[in-house]
């Protein structure tokens, strides 16, 4: 059984040091502070045997959003952690975004 989302949240806070700037599915009414982490559930997956799921795992899309290029170091920390797979980077409205997929067993 995968870890509860609260453990994923705590792990992201510890890895980044961002504390309250780690957001899960933030509504548009929330004014985010940067740098931050935004994550959401991307996939509920299971491995099957004889058409029966025997091992479940969740996948989260984790986006590191930052304003200064020097803050890219946090993305490098995430990329070195087990379960994190770097997906892509982009810049939007002068904010840098590094996107990862986090698989949690």
N, C-alpha and C positions, 0 to 999 in steps of 0.2 A: 504494500500500500504506500502511495507517495506521501511525502511529508505534508503536513498542513500548510496552508498559505501563510499563516502567522510565522512559521519557521523560515519560510522563504523571505518574507519581509524583514525579519530580524537579521538574516544572513546578508541581505543587500545593505542594510544599515551598517553592519559591522565591516563589510568589505570596503565600502565607500567612505564611511565616516560622515555621511550626510544626515543621519538622524531623521528629523521630521521632514526632510526634503526627499524622502522616498515615497512615491505615490502609486497606489494601486487604482487603476481605472479612474483617474481624477475627473470629476464633472467639470464642465466649462465654467462653472461659477467659482471654482478654486483658482486663486492667483498663485501660480507656482513661483518658487524662488529658485534661481539658478546659481550654481550647478545643481542638478537633481537627477534622480532615477525615476522613470515612469515604466511600470510594467503591467502586463495583463495576461490572462490565461489565453494561450494560443492553441492548445491542443490537449484533449483528453485521449490518451492512446492506451492500447492494451496489446499484449502479445497473446496469441491464441494457440491452443493445442486442441485438436478434436472439436473445433468450433466453440471452445469454451475459453473465456479470458482467464489466464493464469497469472499474469503479471501486468499491473497497471503502472503507467507513468504519466505525469503531467508535463507539459512544456509551456513555458512562459516567454513572451516577447519582452525583452528588457532593453530600454533605451536610455542611454546616458546622454543627457542634454547639458551643454556647457557653453560658456561665452568666450573663454580665453583658451588659446591653443595649448597653453601650459597645463590646463586641466585634463588634457588627453591622457595623462598618466593613470587616472582612475580607470579608463577604458583598458589600458594595458594590464592593470591588476585583474580586472574581470576576465580578460582573455586568457589569463594564465590559470584560472580556477577550473577545477573539474566540473563538467556539466555545462560550461559556457561555450557556445560556438558563435564566433563572430560572423555576422551576416552582411552588414553594409554600413556605409557612412553617407551622410548628406548634410548640407547646410541649408537652413530655411530661416528667414527673418533674422539673419546675423547670429543664429544659434547653431552650434555644431551638434549633430546627432550621430551617435554610434549605436547600432542595433545588434543585439545578441539574441540567441535562442538559448534558454536555460532549461535543460531537461532534468526533472526531479523524480527520483525513484523512491 
